[in-house]
Amino acid sequence: MQANDSDEVEAFLRSWNGVAATLIDRHLTVSGSSQLGEALFPNLRRGVNLAREVFLGVIPGQERQCAEQMSGQVVAALHASLATHDEDEEFRRIVGELSAMSRDFATAWAAERVEFRSNGVVRSTHPFAGELSLRYQLLELASGRDTVLIVWQGADAASETALTQLALDG
């Protein structure tokens, strides 16, 4: 994504009050988030790679539950990206680093392919919002820039209420 395009998308995302969304590129690197997206996943800021964060970091807050549930889909997303795009230096760097530093990633990368799903539900514990059941949907943008928007919402009434409160507190 060109810098100007990225700034425009960031401004657009910032205008989405009450919507949790994160924009990622083909390498799964965050290029923007809505305010609620940042509040929901504080570690997923612009420039952070989702695959690195899932396998080497801690999302959200200080817990691993959501990351562990997302790990299979993150590997599937990297495989899907590789199938769609030519391998490049950044892709090799991410896969190499994760293979060397995470036994879980190396095992998942070498294992039988998990079906990539563009939607699903994960459980998470947020430091302020508490236990959440989150539904996600991946949306490819028509910009031709190889970007995907991840939109999050509560999968049950309690999680929707907690997200609404998180948006108000943010």
Secondary structure as the mmCIF struct_conf table of DSSP 4:
data_model
#
loop_
_struct_conf.conf_type_id
_struct_conf.id
_struct_conf.beg_label_comp_id
_struct_conf.beg_label_asym_id
_struct_conf.beg_label_seq_id
_struct_conf.end_label_comp_id
_struct_conf.end_label_asym_id
_struct_conf.end_label_seq_id
HELX_RH_AL_P HELX_RH_AL_P1 ALA A 3 ARG A 14
TURN_TY1_P TURN_TY1_P1 SER A 15 SER A 15
TURN_TY1_P TURN_TY1_P2 ASN A 17 GLY A 18
STRN STRN1 ALA A 20 ILE A 24
TURN_TY1_P TURN_TY1_P3 ARG A 26 HIS A 27
STRN STRN2 THR A 29 THR A 29
STRN STRN3 VAL A 30 SER A 33
HELX_RH_AL_P HELX_RH_AL_P2 GLN A 35 LEU A 40
BEND BEND1 PHE A 41 PHE A 41
TURN_TY1_P TURN_TY1_P4 PRO A 42 ASN A 43
TURN_TY1_P TURN_TY1_P5 ARG A 46 GLY A 47
STRN STRN4 ASN A 49 ASN A 49
HELX_RH_AL_P HELX_RH_AL_P3 LEU A 50 LEU A 56
BEND BEND2 GLY A 57 GLY A 57
BEND BEND3 PRO A 60 PRO A 60
TURN_TY1_P TURN_TY1_P6 GLY A 61 GLN A 62
HELX_RH_AL_P HELX_RH_AL_P4 GLN A 65 THR A 84
BEND BEND4 HIS A 85 HIS A 85
HELX_RH_AL_P HELX_RH_AL_P5 GLU A 89 MET A 101
HELX_RH_AL_P HELX_RH_AL_P6 ARG A 103 ALA A 110
BEND BEND5 ALA A 111 GLU A 112
HELX_LH_PP_P HELX_LH_PP_P1 ARG A 113 PHE A 116
BEND BEND6 SER A 118 SER A 118
STRN STRN5 ASN A 119 HIS A 126
TURN_TY1_P TURN_TY1_P7 PRO A 127 ALA A 129
STRN STRN6 GLY A 130 GLU A 140
TURN_TY1_P TURN_TY1_P8 ALA A 142 SER A 143
BEND BEND7 GLY A 144 ARG A 145
STRN STRN7 VAL A 148 GLY A 154
BEND BEND8 ALA A 155 ASP A 156
HELX_RH_AL_P HELX_RH_AL_P7 ALA A 157 ASP A 169
#
